[in-house]
Amino acid sequence: MLTRLSRLGPALPRLLSHPPARFVSQSKPTGTAGSAAVTELHPAAENAGHGEVSKYVKNPDYHGFSSDPVVDEWNMKVGFFFGVSVALVIGGTFIHYLPDHGMRQWARREAERVIQQREKEGLPLIGEDYYDRNKIAMPTGGRGE
């Protein structure tokens, strides 16, 4: 970048003191293709030939709820109150008081209660025979039977 600026040499101060300007023809268009005249892209409402005025011109604080400024502001306030305040408060409360998903908290409390009970009785936390061996049907050891 600096090398490109150094090529300008003595012309650099002159370019910085007089910024480039845009020259536009002020003559009337002749109707030929390629006319250089600049026309206004969006004509003003008075020049358009109809009396429609933007809602933002009539009411600079237009929120999009109604063309009447008083009703528009009231609807905006009610909408934001219910949309933000009530939704966040009631939604947060609802999510907080949802039941224990998968009963994880209950399972932990129950396990702690059983551990304390077994420790008080002097029993091991998990017995050697978790299942009663007499109630389990074991397969026989022979093949082909």
C-alpha positions, 0 to 999 in steps of 0.5 A: 500500500505504501509503495503505491502511495510513494508512486504518486510522489508530488501529486499526493498533497494535491490529491488530498487537498482537493478530494475527487468530485463527481461531475454531472451534466445539468443540461436537459436530456435530449432523449438519446440513449446514454444520456448523462443527466441524473434524474431522481430515483424516488420522486417526492410524494407531491410529484407522484400525483397521489396523496399517499403519505408514508406511515412514518411521515405521519407518525415517526414512532410507527411500530407497525401495529395500527395506523392510528398513533395512539392505538399503535403505541398501546398495541406495541406496549401490550404486545411487548408486555405479554411477549416479553414479560409474561412469556419470560416469567411464566415460561421460566416458572413453568420450566423450573417446576417441571417434574424431575426428568428421568427421576434422576433426583429422586433416584439419588435421594433414594440411594442416599436413604438406602445407604444410610439405612444399611450403614446404620444396620451394619450391612454391606452396601451391596450384598454378595448375592444381589439376586437370590440364587434359588430363584435364578434358573441356570442352564445345564452344563451339557451340550446338545440337551 
